[in-house]
Amino acid sequence: MKTHPAGEASPIVVQDLSAQYRTKGRVSGYALRGVSFEVRAGEVLGVLGESGGGKSTLARILAGELVRKGAGGYDIRISGGDAFVNGVALRTISQAKRNRLTFHTAYLAQDANDRLERSSTVAELLQQPIFARDKRFDPQAAQNRALTVLDAVSLPLAVMEKYPYELSDGQRQRVALARALVLGPNVLIADEPTAGIDVTVRDTVLRVITQLRQDPRFAGLVITHDLAVLRQLGAKVAIVHDGVIVGYGEIDDVFRNPDHPYVSRLAKALGA
């Protein structure tokens, strides 16, 4: 595993990772093939690429979400290599280690605002992750923590007693972000956090990630097509095409000197 000069492991390390989907016992083709990179403490990596190219699969693996139950359920099978988040190996992760992983890792899924339980108030949604870890946690302390993250995403106190269906798409996205952050994680995995929302929410997401980077242990992986967001974050980029990384490095270096035809096409499409 790659390490910092001081010998500390990077928060996110991916080594020759290959992965497949398994639905109803049947294994599909490869969603990821031999992917390797690391995100050191203090860094943000932006992941770009075509729809269906493996970006969201990568995010789910790093978030420990290898199984999704219910409608549209699937298993993600790591078939080669491995990935490590805060030193936890994901290929053979146990439930106990998954709990530890999710405590320190915030995952904002592409459909995060639609995952919010309609029958729970915002206050309940924000406190649920706390009580899931410790049923005896002090209720007042939990409420204070919920209020803190609500303020961090620029939502008013009045939102606490509302239900998701009473909120706008942008407000729900901010609630989902606040819920992901309520346990104080040092790793953020965000899948299209600014897609389809207004500039105000985009600015909120940028501000939150900027604040998180003040923690010297923080590392972030952000899937997005918004180069302006990545530039403001000072992020490196990894370009994924057909399950393979075809470009990696500083934004301008990657797009000015493309090593793959897809990178050239993407540069033109994004106006890079």
PyMOL commands that set and color helices and strands:
alter all, ss='L'
color gray80, all
select helices_A, chain A and resi 55-62+95-104+112-115+122-133+139-152+157-161+164-166+169-181+199-212+227-233+251-256+261-270
alter helices_A, ss='H'
color red, helices_A
select strands_A, chain A and resi 12-23+26-39+44-49+67-68+74-85+88-89+105-108+187-191+219-223+236-241+244-250
alter strands_A, ss='S'
color yellow, strands_A
deselect
rebuild
show_as cartoon
